[in-house]
Amino acid sequence: MKTLMLGNEAAARGLYEAGCAFVSSYPGTPSTEITEFAAQYPEIYAEWAPNEKVAMEAAFGAALAGKRSFCGMKHVGLNVAADPLFTIAYTGVNAGMVIAVADDAGMHSSQNEQDSRHYAKAAKLPMLEPSDSAEALAFSKLAYQLSEEFDTPVLLKMCTRVAHSQSVVEPGARQEPVPKPYEKNGAKYIMMPGNAKRRHPVVEERLQKLAQWAETAEINRLEPGSSQKMGIITSSTSYQYVKEACGDTYPVLKLGMVWPLPEKKILEFAKSVSLLVVVEELDGFIEDHCRNLGLAVTGKSNFPAIGELSQNMVAEQLAEVRCAGVKLDAELPPRPPVMCAGCPHRGLFYTLAKNKLTVMGDIGCYTLGAAAPLGAIDTTICMGASISSLHGFNKAGGGQGEGKTVAVIGDSTFMHSGVTGLVNAAYNGSNSTVIILDNSITGMTGHQQNPTTGYNLKGDPCTKIDLESLCRAVGIRRVRVVDPYDLAACSQAVQEELAAAEPSVIISRRPCALLKYVQRPGPIAADADKCAGCKACMKIGCPAISMTDGRVRIDSTLCTGCGVCGQLCKFGALSGGKEA
């Protein structure tokens, strides 16, 4: 029976129907829901790994054991997993292995806008790219067929719009593949130089065979148009924009496999049209390939390499050849992200800003501490970079940064790739203070469990990493815990640890205010008569606080009663909530 599904949900359904037995991922928007939906099928073992590298290696191990496997990540997560990616391209697989990577054009929740298609080309791996939910399901299943037919991991490229939009799919039944027995084969799987040299020609031959397959594959399809004045090559969500803007006016070569590309099909298509246009988001990946084939092509001169495309943009840019597009006039108002009311990170960031500290930031919802009015973060690079950057900053500064520079990192991010930075700081005697923002969950991607929460992906109790013990185990002697709702305690802890002449860790611990089990004391009461209009309470940037006619106002529908604002008011205008 046909039904509506999110792209990520449909991809997970494809894993299920293909007989996938093992899933290991690290949450990262916009890829997260694939694994969450896959975990709902009892036939699939699913887990959150500490990071993407571990997830990919675990998925490889499962495929080696003879079971179809999957790992999912966002585009920057593939950077973390690049080491195993390039080598398992050489080894190949036993049972099928699919790797989903979700790009984030427009940087809705990411620190860069990289185009993952380059990884497919560099690693010499096939990449499929669905344009809607139905294809997300179908391509997931197809990926396993290709993986086992060509002895290769297969990349499934999603993007924000396909991952998080709904379209019609028709679910099917699960097909249980026969497990493939593991056979010891050192020449294939032990990638020491002698073996790897013999595997490289196998990779090149495989790529040629995949390119031949792409020439006749149904997922690379030609859709005819009424006019040959222009032909459009496109894929993914860009295909949807083209069809919305142009309908059947111009022929379209819709690519479902974006690497390797079907060269003969592209050349034949180019001969049939007067003007060849490539419509694609981010880099001119397909366009550059067309140019390398000797074709005159228009692409990035019309469509930017920055941000997302849209139906309007496609219609406007193709208007020069009289594309009969329909423009959508409605424009959505901007909605900048903000830390939630009651966020436990707010009090800690206020303390850092008040003390005028240089703060090395990291990846997580706490990155919003960089926004006004807090403005408490100086850098954000990648997962785990805060601690390593702090170490380098202090060492290179000859002591000038010591005592006024800290690193902040979330509990999940610390387990992902921060702990090695802390090992480095301890090992090399870095006089640095690291603050672990422990909100008892992976917050930014939607409340996923991690090794510090005590629960696994399916909510079952499991081993819980003790952050204090871990920090001490790697050589940090000064480890203390503070409540970020207690501003005085936060300030004292920060000042004392910065004054210490050795590496130290402060764990700012309070659960995310949005967790269902968190008890809220009730909203703060605002007394307008006592308010002096000083706006001290506005300095924490809480969305529940506003000023009306020069007096403080609390939105009781948002306020969690954390009590941080009351600690800033010298006039007693804010009362209730947590006691300071």
C-alpha positions, 0 to 999 in steps of 0.5 A, spaced: 500 500 500 502 506 498 504 511 503 508 518 505 515 517 507 520 522 509 526 520 505 530 518 511 525 513 513 524 510 506 532 509 505 531 505 512 525 501 509 530 500 503 535 497 508 530 493 511 527 490 505 534 488 502 535 484 508 540 489 512 542 485 518 547 490 521 547 498 522 552 502 525 552 510 525 553 516 528 548 521 528 548 527 524 543 532 521 540 530 515 542 523 516 540 521 523 533 519 522 535 513 517 538 509 523 533 511 528 528 508 523 532 502 521 532 501 529 525 500 529 525 493 525 527 488 530 530 484 524 536 489 524 541 490 529 542 498 530 547 502 534 550 509 535 557 508 535 562 513 538 564 516 531 563 515 524 570 512 523 568 506 528 561 506 525 564 504 518 569 500 521 564 496 524 559 496 518 565 493 514 566 487 520 559 485 519 559 485 511 566 481 512 562 476 517 557 475 511 551 480 513 549 486 509 551 492 513 550 499 513 553 506 516 550 513 515 553 520 517 553 527 514 557 530 509 563 532 515 562 525 518 565 522 512 571 526 513 572 522 520 571 516 516 575 517 510 581 513 513 577 506 512 573 509 506 579 509 502 582 502 504 575 498 504 575 501 497 581 496 495 579 490 499 572 490 497 566 487 501 563 480 502 556 481 503 553 488 501 555 494 505 552 501 504 554 507 506 549 513 506 552 520 506 547 526 507 550 533 504 547 539 507 547 545 502 545 551 505 548 549 511 542 548 515 546 545 521 553 544 518 560 548 519 561 547 511 558 546 505 562 540 502 560 536 496 561 529 498 561 527 490 568 528 490 569 522 495 566 517 490 571 520 485 577 520 489 575 513 493 573 510 486 567 508 489 560 508 486 555 513 488 547 513 488 543 519 489 536 519 489 531 525 488 525 523 492 523 518 497 521 512 492 528 513 489 531 513 496 527 506 498 529 503 491 536 506 491 538 503 498 536 496 495 539 497 489 546 499 492 546 492 496 545 489 489 551 493 486 555 492 492 555 484 492 555 484 484 561 489 484 565 487 490 565 494 493 562 498 498 556 503 495 555 510 497 548 513 497 548 520 497 542 524 501 541 531 502 537 535 506 531 536 502 530 529 500 532 526 507 527 531 510 521 531 505 515 526 504 513 523 498 509 517 496 513 510 496 510 503 496 513 499 501 515 491 499 516 485 503 523 483 506 528 479 502 532 475 507 539 474 503 543 467 504 549 469 509 555 469 505 560 465 509 567 468 511 573 465 508 580 467 510 583 471 504 589 475 506 591 477 499 584 481 499 583 484 506 590 485 509 592 491 506 600 491 507 603 494 501 605 488 497 597 486 497 595 493 496 599 494 490 595 488 487 588 490 489 589 497 486 588 494 479 582 491 481 579 497 483 580 501 476 577 495 473 571 495 477 570 502 476 570 501 468 565 495 469 561 500 473 561 505 468 559 500 463 553 498 467 551 506 468 550 506 461 544 502 460 542 503 468 535 505 468 536 510 474 540 514 469 534 515 464 532 520 459 526 524 459 524 527 452 521 534 451 517 538 446 523 542 444 530 540 443 533 548 444 536 546 450 537 539 454 538 539 462 543 534 465 541 534 473 540 529 479 537 529 486 533 535 488 535 539 483 531 534 478 525 536 482 526 543 481 527 542 474 521 539 473 517 544 477 520 549 473 520 546 466 515 540 466 516 537 459 518 543 455 525 540 455 529 533 455 532 531 461 538 526 463 536 525 470 542 521 473 541 516 479 548 514 479 553 520 479 559 516 479 561 513 475 558 517 470 555 514 463 560 518 458 556 515 452 549 517 454 552 524 456 555 525 449 549 522 445 544 526 449 549 532 448 548 531 440 541 531 441 540 538 443 542 545 441 544 548 448 547 543 454 545 545 461 547 542 468 543 544 474 546 541 480 547 544 487 554 546 490 560 544 486 560 543 478 561 536 479 557 533 473 559 540 469 566 539 470 566 531 467 562 534 461 567 539 459 572 533 460 568 530 455 570 536 450 562 538 451 560 546 451 556 546 457 553 551 461 552 550 469 555 554 474 555 560 470 548 560 471 547 556 478 551 558 484 556 553 487 554 556 494 547 554 498 541 551 495 538 551 489 530 553 489 524 552 484 524 560 483 532 560 481 532 554 476 526 558 473 529 564 473 536 562 470 533 558 465 528 564 463 533 566 457 531 560 453 523 561 455 522 556 460 515 556 462 516 556 469 511 557 475 514 562 480 513 561 487 512 568 490 511 567 498 518 568 501 519 565 508 521 569 514 528 568 517 528 564 523 535 564 526 537 558 531 537 560 539 538 556 545 532 553 548 529 556 554 532 553 560 538 550 556 543 548 561 549 551 557 546 558 558 549 560 565 556 557 563 556 561 557 554 567 561 560 566 566 565 565 560 563 572 557 562 575 563 570 573 565 572 576 558 575 569 556 577 566 549 573 560 548 575 554 543 568 552 541 566 545 538 560 542 534 553 541 538 547 545 540 552 549 544 555 552 538 549 557 539 553 560 545 557 564 539 550 568 538 549 575 541 548 577 546 552 572 549 558 572 544 562 567 548 565 563 543 571 564 538 572 558 534 568 552 531 572 548 526 570 540 527 568 535 532 573 535 537 577 541 535 576 545 541 581 541 546 586 540 541 586 548 538 586 550 546 592 546 547 596 549 541 593 556 542 596 556 549 603 552 547 604 557 542 602 563 546 608 562 551 603 562 556 599 569 554 593 565 553 593 561 559 589 563 565 584 566 560 582 561 555 578 555 555 575 549 551 568 547 551 565 541 548 559 537 549 559 530 552 557 526 546 562 530 542 567 529 547 566 521 546 566 522 539 573 525 538 575 530 544 578 525 548 584 524 544 585 531 544 585 531 552 590 525 552 594 530 548 593 536 553 595 531 559 601 527 555 604 534 553 603 538 559 598 543 557 596 548 562 589 548 559 582 548 562 577 544 558 569 544 560 565 538 558 558 541 557 554 534 559 547 535 558 546 527 558 544 526 551 546 528 544 542 534 543 543 538 537 541 532 532 535 530 536 536 527 543 540 520 541 543 516 546 551 516 547 556 512 551 555 517 557 548 516 557 547 509 560 542 507 554 543 504 547 540 506 541 534 502 542 533 505 549 536 499 553 540 500 559 548 499 557 555 501 560 555 508 562 562 512 561 564 515 567 567 522 565 570 524 571 574 517 571 575 517 564 579 524 565 583 522 571 585 516 567 588 519 561 592 524 566 588 529 568 588 530 576 584 536 577 577 534 575 570 538 578 563 538 577 559 544 577 551 546 576 551 551 570 544 553 573 549 556 579 552 562 576 556 563 582 559 556 583 560 556 575 564 563 576 568 560 582 570 554 578 572 557 572 577 562 576 580 557 580 581 552 574 584 557 570 589 559 576 592 552 577 598 551 573 596 544 570 591 541 565 584 541 568 577 539 566 570 542 569 564 538 567 558 542 567 553 537 568 545 538 568 540 534 563 537 538 557 531 542 559 527 538 553 528 531 556 522 528 558 524 526 564 527 533 567 522 536 572 521 543 571 519 547 577 515 552 574 515 559 570 519 565 573 514 570 576 516 577 573 514 583 578 514 589 573 513 594 579 520 592 582 523 592 575 528 597 574 529 596 566 536 595 567 536 589 562 541 585 566 536 579 565 537 580 557 544 579 557 543 571 557 539 571 551 533 567 554 527 567 549 522 566 554 525 573 557 522 580 553 521 587 555 515 591 555 514 598 556 521 598 559 519 592 564 521 585 564 516 580 561 516 572 562 513 568 557 510 562 561 509 558 555 517 557 554 520 559 561 522 552 565 524 556 571 531 554 571 532 561 575 538 563 572 535 570 570 533 571 577 541 571 579 542 577 575 536 581 577 539 586 583 532 588 584 528 582 586 523 583 580 524 575 578 523 570 583 521 562 583 524 557 579 530 553 581 533 557 588 540 560 586 
